[in-house]
């Protein structure tokens, strides 16, 4: 056999091995698709939802860098760079909006988040299965009420001529401005969030508590540990990773306010503390048709949320805990 024939044979063998290697590389994916076809089909609607309603609309952030006009469209609207952001940051209302947004979110983080953990632990400590189901149903139900109903109930009880003032005014000699003043707005907003969503928020924590090894509780009981010591030394460490993950996710929404709640609770008398960035984006971007300016303000919110998620996730991993990603 000549040298050229040997070279051709070697080249053919290399090509054949390469094609076989490529097939072996592709085959696991094909096998997985065939093996888990129904799981992929089950996940398809959720993936489609995120693609259509979360990823595809990201194209709209281009408006923040344009002086957008509906008559000119995306392609013909003039590009202005960071002008919309400069106008937003130099606006006299910027620091007021930032303060109100952060204060409302921090109040929810400080009071709502620990209360959900406390409520989940208390529910897990109930020994009567029937009573536990009744309590869970009662605390879950408000979640299914719309914010219109929740704010309407709040007006009935805390309005200027509401139930609370009806009984309180004769005792203190005046009506308290729960809904028409600046002093009670944040407290009422946090109270509404706790009443409406705290029960629903316990579901993940209850699942995490159910995953704690019951033998640890038995050993602690035999060693003479009371209920509170078992909670402190077994339950809380057992759900620590879940707490950290949910805290990281919640920090990502620190700049987000519950728009519907704030929109329904806001009036000219409490706007000094209730005017948040989300409400400002709606008012300026939609009602006043300053689309690019509103998108720039909303994009600022999103960027701050992304930075907070990345930072808190990094700190969680530095502390030896599992992050979100």
N, C-alpha and C positions, 0 to 999 in steps of 0.2 A: 504494500500500500504506500502510495506516494505521500510526501509531506503535505501537499495541498489537500489531498483527500482526508488526511487526519485532521487538518485544521477545520475543514467543513464539517466533519463528524463531531468535533468538539463543540463547534458553534451550534449545531443542531441539538446536541445533548443539553447545552446550556439553555437554549430557547425552550426545549421541552420541559426542563426542570423549572424554569421561570414561569411557564404557563401553569404547571401543576401547583407551584407555590401560590400563584395568584388565585387559583381555584380553591385551594385550601384556606386562603385568607378570606375569600368571599363566602365560603360555605357556612361558617358559623353564623353569620348574619342571616343567611337564607334559612338555615335550620331554626334559628331563634324565631324568625317571622312565622315559619310554618308551625312551630311548636306552640307559640304564644299568640297565634293569630287572633283569637277571641279577646285576649287581653288588650291587644293593640286596637281592635275595633271598639272595645269598651272605652278606651282612653281617647279615641278619636274625637268625640264631641267636645270634650274638655280642651283638647289641643286646638281644635278649630275655633273654640270660643276665644282663647288667648290670642291666636293669630289674627282673628278678625277684629276683636274689640280692644286688644292691648298693643299688639305689635304693629299692625297696619296703620292705626291712627298716629303712630309716632312720626309719620310723614308731616303731620300738622305742626310740629315744633319749628318748622322752617318759617312759619308766620312771625315768630319772635324776632327774626332778623330781616323782616321786610316791612314796608309800609303797605300792608295788604289792603287791596280794594276788591270787593266782590265782583265789580264790573271788569277788572283787569285779570283776575284769577292769579293762580300761583306763578305761572310762567312770566307774566308781564308786569306784576307788581314790583316796584323798585326795591332794591336791596339797600338797607340802611345800617347793616352791621349791628353794633351793640347800642344803637341810639335808644331803643325801647327800654333796655335795661338801665341806661344812664338816667332816663326820665323817671323810671320807677324808683331808683335809689335816691334820687334828688327830690322826690315828692315829699312835701311836708308831712304827709300822712304815713310815710313808710315806717318810721320807728313806732308809731302808735299801732299800726297793723301788726308789726312784728311782735311787739310786746303783748298785745291781746292774744295773738295766736299761740305764742309760747306759754303764756300764763294759763290759758284754758287747757292746753295739752298737758302741761306739767301737773295741773290740779287733777286731771283724769289719771295721769300716770301714778301720782302719789297716793291717791285715795281709791280709785277704781281697781287698779291692778292687784294691790295687796288684799283688797276685800274679796276679789274673786278666788284667790288662793285660800283665804280663811274660810269662805263659804264652802269650797270644795272639800276641805278637811273636815269641817263640821258635818257635812252630808255623809262623808265616808265613815264617820264615827257612829252614825245611827245604826242601831242593831235590829230594829224592827223593819223588815223588808217592805211591809205594806205602808207603814208610816213614811219611810224613806221615799217611796214612789209618789206618795201624795205631796210631800214637801217639794220634790223635784219638779213635779207637774206645776205646782203653784209658782215656783220661781222661774220656770221656763216660759210660762204663758205670756208675760209682758213683752218678750222678744218678738212675738208675732203681731203686736200692735204697731200701727204706723206712727211716725213721729207727729203726724197731725192729731191723732187721738191722744198721744202722750202729752203734747203741749196743751191740748184742749182740757185735759184733766187737770193739768197744772194751773191753768187759768181759773178753773172752777174752785180750786182750793186756795190758791195764792194770789188771785187777782185783786184789784182794788176793792171790790165788793164781794170777795170770795169767802169761803167757809172759815178759813183761818182768821181773817180780819174781822169777820162777823162776831166771833167770840173773843178775839184778842183786843180789839179796839176799846170795848167798855172797861177792860182791866187796866190798860196802859194809857188810855185817854187819846189815842191817835191810831190811825191805820199805818201799817208798815208798807213801804213801797217795794214789795217783793218783785213785781213784774215791771214796774215803771221807774226803777232807780238803778244806780250803778253798784250798790253795796251787795246785793244778793244775787246778781246774775250768775257769777261763776259757781257759787254754791248750789244754786238751783240746777244749773246745767250738769254738774257732777252728780247730784242726787238723781236727776232723770236718767243719766247713763247707767248708774248703779242699779236703779230699780228696773230699768228696761232690759239690760244686757248682762248683768252679773250672773244670773242663773244660767244663761246660755254659755257664758264664758267658762263655766265650771266643767263642761263636758270633757275637754282635753285633760284637765287636771285630775278629774275622777278616773279617767282611763289610765293616767300615769300612776295614780295611787293604787289602782287595782293590780298593777304590774309589780309592786313591791313584794318581795318574798315574805309570805305570812309567817314563816319559821322565825324570822327576826323578831316579830311581835311576840311570839310564844316564848322565845328565849328571854326577851326583855321582861315579860310578865313574871317568868319564873325567878328572875333576878330581883324582883320587887319594884320594877319601874312602873310608875303610875301612867295615866293616860297622857298627861301633858308631856312627860318625859319621853314617851314613845313617839309622840308627834314631833318633838324637837330633835330627837336623836335618830329616828328611823324614817318617818314620813317625809319630813322636809329634805333631808339628804337624798332620799330615794327619788324625789321629783325635782331635784336641783337642776338637772340638765334640761328638763322641760321648761322650768321657770326661765332659765337663761335664754333658751331659743325663742320663747314667746316674748321675752323682754326685748331681745334684739329686733324682732319683727315690729314690736310696738314702737320702738325708738325710730324706726323708719317712717312711721306715721306721725312723728312729733309735730311736724309742720302742717299736718292735715287736721282740719276741724270737721266735725259732723255738720256738713253744709245745711242739710234740711232742718236739723235741730236749731242751729244758730239763726237760720233764715226766719224760722217761725217765731223765735223768741225775741228777735231784735225789733226795737221800736226807737223813735227819735229820742226818747228819754234815757235809754240805756246804751245808745250807740257808742258812747265813749269807751266802753269796755267790751262791747259785743262785736264791733267791726273788725273782722278777721280777714286774712288774705283771701281765703276762698270766697267769702262774700264780696270782697272788693273786686275780685276777678269777674264774678258774675255781673256786678253792677256796672263796672267800667267796660268789660269786654263784650257783654251781650246787650244790656239795656242801652248803653251809650254807643255801641257799635265800634268801639276802639279794639278791633280784633287782635291786632299785633301786640298792642300794649298789654291786653289781658293774657295772651299766650306767654309773653315774657314774664309776667308776674307769676303765672302758674308754673312755668319752667323753673323759675328760681326756687319755688317750693319743692319741686321734684328733685332738684340737684341737692338741696340741703338734706332731704330725706335719704337720698342715695349715699351721701357722705356719712351720715349718722349710722346707717346700716353697716357700711364697710368698716367704720371705726369701731363700733360696738362688737361686730363679729370678730375683728382682729383682737380686741381686748379679751373677749371670751376665750379665744384659742390660746392667748398668752397666759391666761389663768388656768389652763389645763382642761377646759371644758370643750364640748363639741359645739361648733358654731352652726349657723344655718347652712353654710356652704364652705 
